[in-house]
Amino acid sequence: MRNHLPIAVAAALAMLPAAAAAQAPTTPLAEQLGLYGGAGVGVSKASFESADFVPPAGTTRNENRHEAGGKGFVGWRFHRYLAVEGGYYYLGKFDADYNGATSGQSTHKVDGWGLSALGIAPVAPNFSFFGRVGAFNGKVKTTVSGTTPANLINAEDRTTALLLGGGVQWDINSRWAVRGEYENYGEIGDPTTGQLRTDMWSASALFKF
């Protein structure tokens, strides 16, 4: 009996870490804190401010309102329900074509930087909803050719607008997640570039550091 006591004690000590690990609470994937980064692609839309794009007399206008867009972002989730996030957004090049006695085109390239706060609602161990509110510092760069509205010129303008959005996130594991999201970047530009209201539906992959 005496000879078996050291063996029994050693076996009990060896089992302690496993028992502690089994009893220790684990953080659901949808509630993990820390730094993360990601990138996404989507479909962006521009709603033209009609007063800035009135065609010259005897001319009709056709506009391209949808383009491929993309974004890259980094964030810090510091609370179960809160995170901050910043990123670069490329929303595409939108054209307005003018046809009639003469013809022309205006092209409007839209991109910018965003900073926002996220409110997060975990609804399952690896699934959550989120909403965002922040600011988008967007740039519209316009180039014109041929006959276009007299107010539109080769110009660029940078405007800060309200950024709003929301979406869903699925955490695949402790490192990777995917998102589906809608974002509205407000109205940017001025009468010389043409004012545009822009938004985007996107899908993103996210890596947690």
Secondary structure, 3 states (H helix, E strand, C coil): CCCCHHHHHHHHHHHHHHHHHHHCCCCCHHHCCEEEEEEEEEEEEEEECHHHHCCCCCEEEEECCEEEEEEEEEEEEEECCEEEEEEEEEEEEEEEEEEECCCEEEEEEEEEEEEEEEEEEEEECCEEEEEEEEEEEEEEEEEEEECCCCCCCCEEEEEEEEEEEEEEEEECCCCEEEEEEEEEEEEECCCCCCCEEEEEEEEEEEEEC
